[in-house]
Amino acid sequence: MRRIIVIALCVYLLMIAAGAGVYLYLGDTTKKAPPPALKASDTVPASGKAAEKKSAGAARQQRADALRSEMKCVDRKGITLYTFDYPKKPEPGVYLRPFVVSDGMAYELKFDVYYFYDIDDAQKTAWIHGDALEITTDSGVHTLFFSSRDRRDKMAMDAQDLAENYVHTATREEESLLEEIGASQHVSLRYYQQESGLGRSQHLSREEIHRIHDMVEFYHLEKQEGEQ
């Protein structure tokens, strides 16, 4: 009987020792478990992201201010017109002049198709009464069509010169076309009347192309800033 009690006591002590070993092992591995991997978004502090956004905004504003300093700004009853300082009577020809209008909150991109002629011009095109503009860029040929009701015709009091023009709000497709013009090395225009075929062609100068590029860039910068 005494032997049985001793054997039972030994088994009991072995069970206690084994349980303690398992407990110590599990406790040790829990302490040594590696921390969960950080997400990529957790590696950049929120303050760092805010600083990056602020820096990008400051860079956009600096570029917009630089472009604005080269422009002519006209205020009309709470509306600001951003354009370049064009001559009232340029050399006879066809011109494409984008500009931006803003009420201080929203920005809108527009463009002016302007045809000018004077009586001494060798081409003697005079009135065209155009309703279409063909634009050839480095990437292809595009044609814009207009309603003749929107055309503005003007003749000088002494009949020495005349002008025709369309002012049009740019659609998304036309905005992309203006970007394409600004990115091209060579651009030509042909302003004409669809019915008669009478028209006038002209190559844009590097300065004209550069101004178109800058006006579209200015529009994008100001629009993006307003959406922040």
C-alpha positions, 0 to 999 in steps of 0.5 A, spaced: 500 500 500 505 504 501 508 503 495 502 505 491 502 511 494 509 513 493 508 511 485 502 515 485 505 521 488 511 521 483 506 521 477 503 527 480 509 531 481 511 529 474 504 532 471 506 538 475 513 539 473 510 538 465 505 543 466 509 548 469 514 547 463 509 548 458 506 554 461 513 557 461 515 555 454 508 558 451 509 565 456 516 565 453 514 564 445 509 570 446 514 575 449 518 573 443 513 574 437 515 579 432 511 585 432 506 586 426 509 588 419 507 596 418 503 598 412 506 602 407 502 608 409 504 607 416 511 609 415 509 616 413 507 620 418 500 624 417 504 631 418 509 629 413 503 628 408 500 635 410 507 638 409 508 635 402 501 637 400 503 644 402 509 644 398 506 642 392 500 647 393 506 652 394 509 650 387 503 651 383 501 657 386 508 660 385 508 658 377 501 661 376 504 667 379 509 667 374 505 666 368 500 671 371 505 676 371 506 676 364 499 677 362 494 683 362 489 682 367 482 686 366 477 687 372 470 688 369 464 688 375 467 682 379 469 678 373 477 678 372 479 677 365 486 674 364 489 675 357 496 677 353 497 684 351 495 684 344 495 690 339 488 692 337 490 692 329 495 686 328 498 684 322 493 682 317 491 674 318 488 669 323 489 669 330 487 664 335 487 667 342 485 663 349 484 667 355 481 665 362 475 668 366 474 668 373 469 670 378 475 669 384 472 662 385 471 658 378 475 659 372 473 658 365 477 657 359 475 661 353 478 662 346 478 668 341 478 666 333 480 673 330 481 675 323 484 682 321 484 685 314 486 692 312 486 695 305 493 695 303 494 687 305 496 684 298 492 678 299 486 682 298 481 677 302 477 682 305 470 679 308 470 672 309 464 671 313 468 665 316 464 659 320 470 654 320 477 654 323 482 648 320 488 647 325 494 643 323 499 641 329 504 636 329 499 631 331 494 632 326 489 636 322 482 638 326 477 643 324 472 647 329 465 649 326 461 655 328 455 658 328 455 664 323 450 668 328 455 668 333 460 671 329 462 679 330 463 683 324 467 690 325 469 695 320 473 701 321 469 708 320 474 710 314 473 703 311 481 702 312 480 695 315 475 690 318 475 684 323 471 678 324 471 674 330 468 668 334 469 668 342 468 661 344 468 657 351 472 651 350 469 644 351 474 638 354 475 636 347 477 643 345 481 644 351 485 638 349 486 641 342 489 647 345 494 643 349 496 639 343 497 646 339 501 648 345 506 642 345 507 643 337 513 646 334 509 648 328 502 650 327 497 653 322 490 655 321 485 656 316 479 660 317 474 659 312 467 659 309 464 652 308 459 654 303 464 659 298 471 656 300 473 663 301 479 663 307 485 665 309 491 661 312 497 663 317 502 659 320 503 661 328 509 664 330 513 661 336 511 666 341 503 665 339 504 657 340 508 659 347 502 663 349 497 658 348 501 653 352 502 658 358 494 660 358 492 653 358 497 651 363 495 657 367 488 655 367 489 648 369 494 651 375 488 655 378 483 650 377 486 645 381 488 650 386 481 652 387 479 645 387 483 643 393 
